[in-house]
Amino acid sequence: MAAVVAALARLHPALAILGSDAQCHSLAPWYFLLGLRLVALFVADGPWASVKPDLACNWTSVNGDSQPFCAALCYNQHFRAPISSFWGFAFLATLLPMGLMLLIHAQFSRRAAARGDKESAGPTDATNMAAKPNMAAKTKLAGEPNMATGANWVDIINMDSESQRAGQSKMATPGAKMAASSAWRSPAFGLCVVLLLATELGFLWAMLALQLPLVSGAYFQCRPGAPPCPPALECALSGQADKKMALVTLAFTACVNIASCLAYGIMRLGRAAQCQGR
């Protein structure tokens, strides 16, 4: 677990660089939560790195050769749920929705930039192209006074209005596409937040219901059930307060992530209500 935490510590500065980019500015709070979990993993890894040597049992009628075997049986019997490996799995599960958030935001930013360039260049080109036939028609009619009747000037005015409507429709098209992209981006981003919320709820439940009870008692009774071992043993963990505090720290980060996801959902609902009110 120490090697995993060290590798993730090297990975986090790269994530911070991505989060500080202008295109990923809105992802900065989520990267902060990711860094908070990373620090909590580093803090929790210290007390739990030596959990097997910290196990001590009351050996009375067991010789020295059978003690490691009986201690291993008691350890496996007491720690049925994974500890540090579950922390790593939960961190990887947290990276999945945050990675999807990054992909969605980056894709939307690229499309927005491309449409902005087209919107700034497109209407001018379309107006110039539409103006060339009109200018040609006006020049032709101006050179032929006998043909430049009232009906012909009406045709020229109609051609001008049609070219203006075409330019306006082309200017409105990027805006409509932008609105369509925003329409799918918000549900997709919200789905990632819901996935992150479910992951953090599962992580919090595992901390409070599975792992924290393992270090709540002063000692625990073990029944190895093997011939070299006694029928019952009393075992305890040294550094129990530090181990309990490490689990509380991880549970606290889960609570912060859950509160952030709920706050994001409340903000989105508030904005949707304001849009409907308008």
C-alpha positions in Angstrom: 0.0 0.0 0.0 2.9 2.4 0.7 4.1 1.9 -2.9 0.6 2.7 -4.2 0.3 5.8 -2.1 3.8 7.0 -3.3 2.8 6.4 -6.9 -0.4 8.3 -6.5 1.4 11.1 -4.8 3.6 11.5 -8.0 0.4 11.3 -10.1 -1.5 14.0 -8.3 0.7 17.0 -9.5 -0.1 16.0 -13.1 -3.8 16.0 -12.2 -3.4 19.4 -10.5 -1.9 20.8 -13.7 -4.9 19.6 -15.7 -7.2 21.1 -13.1 -5.5 24.5 -13.3 -6.0 24.7 -17.1 -8.5 27.2 -18.3 -10.5 24.5 -20.0 -10.7 22.5 -16.7 -11.3 25.4 -14.3 -14.7 24.1 -13.2 -13.1 20.8 -12.3 -10.8 22.3 -9.7 -13.1 21.6 -6.7 -13.3 17.9 -7.7 -9.5 17.7 -8.0 -9.3 19.3 -4.5 -11.5 16.4 -3.2 -9.2 13.9 -4.9 -6.2 15.4 -3.3 -7.9 15.4 0.1 -8.5 11.6 -0.3 -4.9 11.1 -1.3 -3.6 12.9 1.8 -6.0 10.8 3.9 -4.7 7.6 2.4 -1.1 8.7 3.1 -2.1 9.4 6.8 -4.0 6.1 7.2 -1.3 3.9 5.6 1.1 4.5 8.5 -0.8 2.9 11.4 -2.2 0.1 9.2 1.1 -0.8 7.5 2.2 -3.0 10.4 -1.1 -4.6 11.4 0.1 -8.2 11.3 3.1 -7.6 13.6 0.9 -5.6 15.9 -1.3 -8.6 16.6 -0.5 -10.1 20.0 -2.2 -13.1 21.5 -2.2 -14.7 25.0 -0.1 -17.8 24.4 -0.4 -20.2 27.3 -0.2 -23.7 26.1 1.2 -23.3 22.6 4.8 -23.9 21.7 6.9 -21.3 19.8 6.7 -23.2 16.5 2.9 -23.1 16.3 2.5 -19.6 17.3 2.9 -17.9 13.9 0.4 -20.5 12.4 -2.2 -19.8 15.1 -1.7 -16.0 14.9 -2.3 -16.2 11.1 -5.5 -18.1 11.7 -6.7 -15.5 14.3 -5.8 -12.7 12.0 -7.7 -14.2 9.0 -10.6 -14.9 11.3 -10.8 -11.4 12.7 -10.0 -9.4 9.6 -12.5 -11.0 7.2 -13.0 -7.7 5.3 -10.1 -6.2 3.3 -8.5 -3.1 4.7 -5.8 -1.3 2.7 -6.6 -3.1 -0.6 -10.2 -1.8 -0.3 -8.9 1.7 0.1 -7.0 1.4 -3.1 -10.0 0.0 -4.9 -12.2 2.8 -3.6 -9.7 5.4 -4.8 -9.7 3.8 -8.3 -13.5 3.8 -8.3 -13.4 7.5 -7.4 -11.0 8.2 -10.3 -13.5 6.8 -12.8 -16.3 9.4 -12.6 -13.7 12.2 -12.2 -12.0 11.0 -15.4 -15.3 11.0 -17.2 -15.9 14.6 -15.9 -12.6 15.6 -17.4 -13.4 14.0 -20.8 -16.9 15.6 -21.0 -15.6 19.0 -20.0 -12.6 18.8 -22.5 -14.9 17.7 -25.3 -17.4 20.5 -24.7 -14.6 23.1 -24.5 -13.1 22.0 -27.8 -16.4 22.1 -29.5 -17.3 25.4 -28.0 -13.9 26.9 -29.2 -14.4 25.5 -32.7 -18.0 26.8 -33.0 -16.8 30.2 -31.7 -14.3 30.4 -34.5 -16.9 29.4 -37.1 -19.4 31.9 -35.7 -16.9 34.7 -35.9 -15.8 33.9 -39.5 -18.9 32.3 -40.9 -21.4 35.2 -41.1 -19.0 37.6 -42.7 -18.2 35.1 -45.5 -21.8 34.2 -46.0 -22.7 37.9 -46.2 -20.0 38.6 -48.8 -21.0 35.6 -50.9 -24.6 36.7 -50.8 -23.7 40.3 -51.6 -21.8 39.4 -54.7 -24.8 38.3 -56.8 -26.9 41.2 -55.6 -24.1 43.7 -56.5 -23.9 42.0 -59.9 -27.6 42.3 -60.4 -27.7 45.9 -59.4 -24.8 46.8 -61.7 -26.5 45.0 -64.6 -29.8 46.8 -64.0 -28.0 50.1 -63.5 -26.3 49.7 -66.9 -29.6 49.0 -68.7 -31.9 51.9 -67.8 -34.6 50.6 -70.1 -34.8 47.3 -68.1 -34.4 48.9 -64.7 -38.2 49.2 -64.2 -40.0 49.3 -60.8 -40.5 45.5 -60.9 -36.7 45.0 -61.3 -36.0 47.1 -58.2 -38.6 45.2 -56.3 -36.7 42.0 -57.2 -33.4 43.5 -56.0 -35.0 44.4 -52.6 -36.3 40.9 -52.3 -32.9 39.5 -53.1 -31.4 41.7 -50.3 -33.9 40.5 -47.8 -33.3 36.9 -48.7 -29.6 37.3 -48.3 -30.1 38.9 -44.9 -32.3 36.1 -43.7 -29.8 33.5 -44.9 -27.0 35.3 -43.0 -29.2 35.4 -39.9 -30.0 31.7 -40.1 -26.3 30.8 -40.4 -25.6 33.0 -37.4 -28.3 31.3 -35.4 -27.2 27.8 -36.3 -24.0 27.7 -34.2 -26.0 29.0 -31.2 -28.5 26.2 -31.6 -25.8 23.7 -31.8 -24.2 25.2 -28.7 -27.5 24.9 -26.8 -27.8 21.3 -28.0 -24.3 20.5 -26.7 -25.1 22.1 -23.4 -28.3 20.1 -23.1 -26.4 16.7 -23.2 -23.4 18.0 -21.3 -25.3 18.8 -18.1 -27.0 15.3 -17.7 -23.8 13.5 -18.5 -21.9 15.6 -15.9 -24.7 15.0 -13.4 -24.6 11.3 -14.0 -20.8 11.3 -13.2 -21.6 13.1 -9.9 -24.3 10.5 -9.1 -21.8 7.8 -9.8 -19.3 9.5 -7.5 -21.9 9.9 -4.8 -22.8 6.2 -4.9 -19.1 5.3 -4.7 -18.5 7.5 -1.7 -21.6 6.2 0.1 -20.4 2.6 -0.4 -16.9 3.7 0.9 -18.4 5.3 4.0 -20.6 2.3 4.7 -17.5 0.0 4.5 -15.5 2.3 6.9 -18.3 2.5 9.5 -19.9 -0.9 9.3 -17.0 -3.3 8.3 -13.7 -1.8 9.3 -14.2 0.4 12.3 -15.8 -2.4 14.4 -12.6 -4.4 14.0 -10.7 -1.9 16.2 -13.5 -0.9 18.6 -12.9 -3.5 21.3 -10.0 -3.7 23.7 -9.4 -7.4 22.6 -11.1 -10.1 20.6 -11.5 -13.8 21.1 -10.2 -16.1 18.4 -11.1 -19.8 17.8 -8.5 -21.1 15.4 -10.0 -24.6 15.1 -6.7 -26.2 14.2 -5.1 -29.1 16.1 -1.8 -27.3 17.1 -3.7 -24.3 18.4 -5.8 -24.0 21.6 -9.6 -24.0 21.4 -9.7 -20.3 22.2 -7.3 -17.4 22.2 -7.5 -13.8 23.4 -5.8 -11.4 21.0 -5.3 -7.6 20.8 -3.9 -5.0 18.4 -1.3 -2.5 19.5 -1.7 1.1 18.3 -5.4 0.6 18.3 -6.2 4.4 18.8 -4.0 5.3 15.7 -5.7 2.7 13.6 -9.2 3.9 14.6 -8.2 7.5 13.9 -7.0 6.6 10.5 -10.4 5.0 9.7 -12.2 8.1 11.0 -10.0 10.3 8.8 -11.0 8.3 5.7 -14.6 8.4 6.7 -14.4 12.2 7.1 -13.1 12.5 3.5 -16.1 10.4 2.3 -18.5 12.7 4.2 -16.9 15.7 2.5 -17.2 14.2 -0.9 -20.8 13.2 -0.3 -21.6 16.7 0.9 -20.0 18.2 -2.2 -22.0 15.9 -4.5 -25.3 16.9 -2.7 -24.3 20.6 -2.9 -23.7 20.2 -6.6 -27.1 18.6 -7.1 -28.9 21.3 -5.1 -27.2 24.0 -7.2 -28.2 22.4 -10.4 -31.8 22.1 -9.2 -31.8 25.7 -8.2 -30.5 26.8 -11.6 -33.1 24.7 -13.4 -35.8 26.3 -11.3 -34.6 29.7 -12.2 -34.5 28.9 -15.9 -38.1 27.6 -15.7 -39.2 30.7 -13.8 -37.8 32.9 -16.6 
